[in-house]
Each structure stands twice: as C-alpha cells, then as structure tokens.
Amino acid sequence: MIRLATPADRDTVAGLLIAFRDHMGSTNPPDETFHTVVATLLEDPNTEYLLAGSEGVAQLRYRLSVWTGAPDCWLEDLFVHESARGRGLGRALVEAAFEHARARGCRRIELDTTDDNTGAIRLYESLGYSLRPKGPGRSLFLSRKL
C-alpha cells in the first residue's frame, strides 16, 4: 500500500504537495517550484517521499543529531487528499515513516503542526507522539524567513 517514491514519481509527489499547498489556502510557491525541487530532493540521500498511491504523501528528511548521537527524522509533510481521508492512509504513511526512520538508525522522529489541526494531532498522539515537553516549559516550533 505504501511505497518509497522514485525519480519517476516526481509528478505524483509534486502534485500531492501542490494539493497540500492549495488545501492550506496558499498560492505559493508556484507549481513549477514544486516540480523542480521535488526532482532535486528525490535524488537527495537525506530525503524520502512515501506514497499512498496518488492519494497521499509523506516527506521525510534525515539529519545527524548531537542530542541523540544518531540520525533524526523530520516528518516535514504529511498530506492525504480529502476524498481519501478516513481510510487509514495518514496512519499508514506515518507508520511507514517510523519503519523507514528505524531502518536508517534514527532514534526519534519529529514534526510540527498547527494547534487548530485537531484531527492531525489526534492521529499523531494515537501513534505515540507527545505534545508534552521533556523539560520545563512548553516546546515551541519557531521559524523566520531569511
């Protein structure tokens, strides 16, 4: 059901990410940027795309962490077409992400989402993700455009 994308899947991956952009109500980046960058990332050994047919995608990014002494996995994007939701594809993509991350020696997998994305939060918590920090205070994800 879930498989690793290859360079031949560029248009499928880009199309799913474009649909994700549209779902979020954005118009940027332009479609061509998705096609160009996805083609590059499909050749990057530190990036994987998992596909649930043409209905869902997960983008995984890998990096070495000084905190774990092992690679970390960042679940950068997870998207399932609205018409395909409720069939377990999101869960299957995340579970496949766990398998791929473990196979690469990762000790943790992280992601971010908005606090109003309650359906996704429920899914992530049901799969063992925690909103609770390991230390005092709240864990926050911050970003800045350069």
Secondary structure in CASP SS format (residue, H / E / C, confidence):
PFRMAT SS
TARGET T0000
AUTHOR 0000-0000-0000
METHOD secondary structure of the structure
MODEL  1
M C 1.00
I E 1.00
R E 1.00
L E 1.00
A C 1.00
T C 1.00
P H 1.00
A H 1.00
D H 1.00
R H 1.00
D H 1.00
T H 1.00
V H 1.00
A H 1.00
G H 1.00
L H 1.00
L H 1.00
I H 1.00
A H 1.00
F H 1.00
R H 1.00
D H 1.00
H H 1.00
M C 1.00
G C 1.00
S C 1.00
T C 1.00
N C 1.00
P C 1.00
P C 1.00
D H 1.00
E H 1.00
T H 1.00
F H 1.00
H H 1.00
T H 1.00
V H 1.00
V H 1.00
A H 1.00
T H 1.00
L H 1.00
L C 1.00
E C 1.00
D C 1.00
P C 1.00
N C 1.00
T E 1.00
E E 1.00
Y E 1.00
L E 1.00
L E 1.00
A E 1.00
G C 1.00
S C 1.00
E C 1.00
G E 1.00
V E 1.00
A E 1.00
Q E 1.00
L E 1.00
R E 1.00
Y E 1.00
R E 1.00
L E 1.00
S E 1.00
V C 1.00
W C 1.00
T C 1.00
G C 1.00
A E 1.00
P E 1.00
D E 1.00
C E 1.00
W E 1.00
L E 1.00
E E 1.00
D E 1.00
L E 1.00
F E 1.00
V E 1.00
H C 1.00
E H 1.00
S H 1.00
A H 1.00
R C 1.00
G C 1.00
R C 1.00
G C 1.00
L H 1.00
G H 1.00
R H 1.00
A H 1.00
L H 1.00
V H 1.00
E H 1.00
A H 1.00
A H 1.00
F H 1.00
E H 1.00
H H 1.00
A H 1.00
R H 1.00
A H 1.00
R C 1.00
G C 1.00
C C 1.00
R C 1.00
R E 1.00
I E 1.00
E E 1.00
L C 1.00
D C 1.00
T C 1.00
T C 1.00
D C 1.00
D C 1.00
N C 1.00
T H 1.00
G H 1.00
A H 1.00
I H 1.00
R H 1.00
L H 1.00
Y H 1.00
E H 1.00
S H 1.00
L C 1.00
G C 1.00
Y C 1.00
S C 1.00
L C 1.00
R C 1.00
P C 1.00
K C 1.00
G C 1.00
P C 1.00
G C 1.00
R C 1.00
S C 1.00
L C 1.00
F C 1.00
L C 1.00
S C 1.00
R C 1.00
K C 1.00
L C 1.00
END
